[in-house]
């Protein structure tokens, strides 16, 4: 589900005290020093996690489609080993639920496509279809319509192995590479992550490979065709277009096909990063490797070697009682994590010239991207200067990361790096202003990437494919620019106006990249106040009232990821460390650090802290694609509580 299609309505309010705090006793502002001690333990733990080079990186966990597709990719390329397969299979089995299903996030509903792909991976590992866990998985897939009811991407995987007809998949011709930027459905109409995925898929769809999977999975079929997505309006028009494109595919001679494949292949090759990745994320990476291999690139070609070598860095191996397990990160987030950790330590009172802060600042400065990337196709006049999310993704600096890095650099580093930090901050601010969308908001990677008609294309049935402005990204940019002394500038005023217009009637803000309204609200309130909006402003008061109304009885905050598709879950869910911290950050900015709600939230963090200074958090609180793909950032449960406690306890310069 996209931001624009999210329905809005009143959310149920859990029971609480009339003063806005939860039922039960509250801590008070740490009269016994327990909160201060908890913060000290958390800071020590965070410092222990920093590398010698100066960066932090928490593991980034998603769902088992990453691991299943890794095995299928290796089978396609002919590089799958038995050791890798069995380690991945142990991980996949360990994530299966009692009903036989796999979900896309902890505690979420059964996902038939994820379950089908996990089943296929376990068949590759040699699991007998008649074993109880396999029968349970098969039952779940059948209950949801079988393979016929899975998403397009699952069926593309089956087609790659000759177990689904390419003719029964939406057409994606590589000739789209010739469409000019002003023409609908050109590559740059897609969000950066989507265009890098679509490009290699058009190559595969034109070549139509059918490699040997080694097993058949016909038992997952029901024999009943899936219902079409729609036969009215644009949906009907695009189904006609798809049939026309399939007719084109059947032509014996396609004059543009060969030059289109050459151009699209060159487009893919040009976007491989130094570490071998494509976009630093799983989908374009695996599809690019397979598209190039299907195009004739051997495994010992430098592009393929770099790609596979880099992919191995995304593999996590751990020990379990049953033997080693192996799972794959969909992405890695060192720049984002380092910026958040640096801000958190600054909030906790760590001096700017502390060795950890100096190392962090030095590493971040070295990661600055000074060259233009794909974003320049839409904003060619914007000057380069920003940071990516990953170690290597120079073609796609991230607006959110850039804002957060500048705020981190202002907390860190000694006097010897002041000039470098100032110059980098000025370049970043200029780039961010150049990337502001025409409506005043900011998106994650591109400007004005808002053609929602793309969702009517038959192959766009999973995940966000455009990059519209969001409240959380806009808030971070507004806060950063305001703290850079630009609160009275036109870009910030337009950003503040965008945020005011985006406020939900409840008082909250939708969270595009974090779960969900708690995340959005936790980002926006500090930004508005930093930009000069009074804590007594009605928008801020409504946000604070909403947060106090949805606080859990245990004192914490949580919001289930089902809130993206079911309004009854907005603001509701099991308390987590990261979400409790987001709420505290907003309430602190609203001037309520001494309120019963904040005291109870601090008490919850103190009570839930582990002995090592960290917090447990099984829930996924990060968002990749709202409604479809979610992330557990393993460092969120530490950095955000450190920031929140530091600000509430008065150690932060923002207190």
Residue, then its C-alpha position, 0 to 999 in steps of 0.5 A: x500500500x502506498x502513502x497516497x492510498x492509505x485510508x484514514x479514520x478515527x483510531x480506537x483509543x486504549x484505556x488510560x488515566x484521564x491525565x493522558x498517562x497509562x494506568x499504573x505508577x510512574x517513575x517521576x523524573x528519575x529520583x533514584x538515578x535508575x534512568x541515568x544508570x540505564x542511559x550510562x549502560x546503554x552508552x557503554x554498550x553502544x560504544x562497544x559496538x563501534x568499529x575501529x574505522x569509526x562506523x556502526x552497523x546493526x544487522x538488517x533482518x527481513x523475511x525468508x524470501x531473501x534466503x529462498x531467493x538466494x538459493x534459487x539464484x545460486x541454482x540458476x547460476x549453477x553455484x549452489x552448494x550443499x553446505x550453503x543450502x542446508x544452513x539456509x534451510x535450517x534458518x528457513x525452517x526455524x522461521x516457520x510458524x505452527x500453522x505451516x506459514x511464513x510471515x513478512x514480519x514477526x507476528x504478522x499474518x501468513x503470506x502465501x508468496x513468502x510461504x511458497x518460496x520458502x517451500x521451494x527452497x526447502x524442496x531444494x534442500x531435500x525436504x520430503x513434501x510429505x513431512x508435516x512441516x511441508x504439508x502444513x506449508x502446502x496447505x497454507x499456499x492452497x488456502x490462499x489460491x495456490x501458486x496461481x494466487x502468488x505475487x508476480x515476482x514469485x511466478x517470475x522465479x518459477x518461470x526462470x526454471x520452466x515451471x510457469x509460462x512466460x506467456x502467463x506473466x505480465x509483459x515487460x519489454x526491454x524496448x522501454x529503455x528507449x522511452x524519453x523521460x517525458x514519456x509515461x512509463x519510462x525507467x525514471x518514472x519508477x523509484x530508484x529501487x524499482x527501476x533498477x529491478x525492472x531493468x534486468x527483469x526486462x532482459x530476462x523477460x525477453x530472453x525467457x530462460x528456463x533453467x533446471x530447478x532440480x525439483x518440481x513443485x506442481x503440488x503447490x498449484x490448485x488448477x484454478x486461475x487467479x482472478x484478474x486485478x480489475x477490469x475497470x478504468x485504467x486496470x482494464x486499459x492496462x490489461x489491454x496493453x499487456x495483451x498487445x505487448x504479448x502479441x508483440x512478443x509473438x512476432x517472429x521479427x522485432x526490429x528494436x529487440x536487439x538494440x533494446x537488449x544492448x542498451x538495457x544491458x549497458x544501462x545495468x552494467x553502468x550501475x554496478x557499484x564498486x563493491x559489486x552491488x546494484x543499488x546496495x539492495x537484494x532485488x536489483x542485485x540478484x536479477x542483474x546477476x541472472x540477467x547478465x548470466x542469461x545474456x552470456x556473461x560467464x561466471x568468471x567475467x569481472x562483473x559477475x565475479x564482483x557481483x557474487x563476491x559482494x553478495x557474499x558480504x551480505x550473508x550472515x552465518x550463526x550457530x544454532x542447536x541444529x547446526x550452522x544457519x545462514x541468512x541474507x541481509x536485504x541491505x546494509x545500513x552503515x551510514x544510517x546507523x553511524x549517523x543515528x549512533x553519533x546523534x544518540x551519543x551526542x544526545x547522551x552528553x558525549x563530548x564532540x571531541x570524544x575519540x568515538x565521535x571523532x572517528x565517526x565524523x572522519x568516517x562519515x566525511x570519507x563517505x560523502x558522495x561528490x558525483x552526480x547520480x541517477x537523481x540528476x536525470x530529473x534535477x540536473x542543476x542540483x549540485x552533488x553532495x550527499x550520503x548513501x545508506x550503504x557502504x557503496x551506492x554512489x549512484x543513489x545518495x539518500x535524502x534521509x541519510x544526508x539530513x541525518x549525517x549533517x546533524x551527526x557531523x554537528x555533534x561530532x569531531x574535533x576542531x581540526x575537522x571543523x572546516x571539512x564538516x562545514x563544507x560538507x554540510x553546505x554541500x549537503x544543504x545545497x543538494x537537499x534544497x535542489x531535491x525538494x519536490x514541487x509540493x514542498x516535501x522531500x522523498x527518499x531518493x528522487x524529486x517529483x517521482x509521483x506517477x501513481x498510474x504505475x500501480x496499474x501496470x500488471x506487474x506492479x502487484x508488490x511493493x512501492x514503485x514510486x517515491x513520493x514525499x513522506x512526512x518522516x523524510x521531510x521532517x528530517x530535512x526540515x530539522x537539519x536545515x533549521x539546525x543549520x540556521x535556515x529556519x527562515x528560508x523559503x525551502x524550510x517554510x514550504x517544508x513546514x507547510x507540507x508537514x502541516x498539510x500532511x497531519x492526520x486528523x488524529x494528530x499523527x503523521x504517517x511513517x513511510x520508512x518506519x512503523x508507522x504513525x508513531x515513527x512519523x510523529x516522532x520525526x515530525x514534532x522535533x522538526x517543527x519545533x526546531x523550525x520555530x513552531x511553538x510547542x503550544x501550536x495546535x498541530x504539536x498539541x494534537x500530536x502530543x495528545x494522540x501519543x498520550x492517548x495511544x500509550x500502552x498500559x505498561x508505559x511503552x508505545x508500539x504499533x503493529x505493522x498491520x496499521x499500514x493496511x488496517x486502520x484499527x491497528x494505527x497506534x496499537x501494538x506491543x510496546x517496543x524500545x524503538x517505538x517508545x523512544x520515538x514517542x518520547x522524542x516527540x513528547x520531549x520536543x513538545x515540552x512534556x518531558x516532566x509529564x506522567x506519560x514521559x515518566x512512564x515511558x522512561x520507566x518502561x525503558x528502564x525496566x526492559x533494559x538488558x544487563x548489557x545495556x541493550x534492549x530486546x525487540x522481536x518486532x519489525x519496526x522498519x518499513x521497506x514497502x508499506x503493506x508488503x516488506x518490513x525490516x528489523x533494524x537491530x540497532x534501532x532498539x539501542x540508538x533511539x532509546x539512547x537519544x530519547x533518554x539523553x534528551x529527557x534527562x537533560x544531557x542533550x544540547x537539545x534539552 
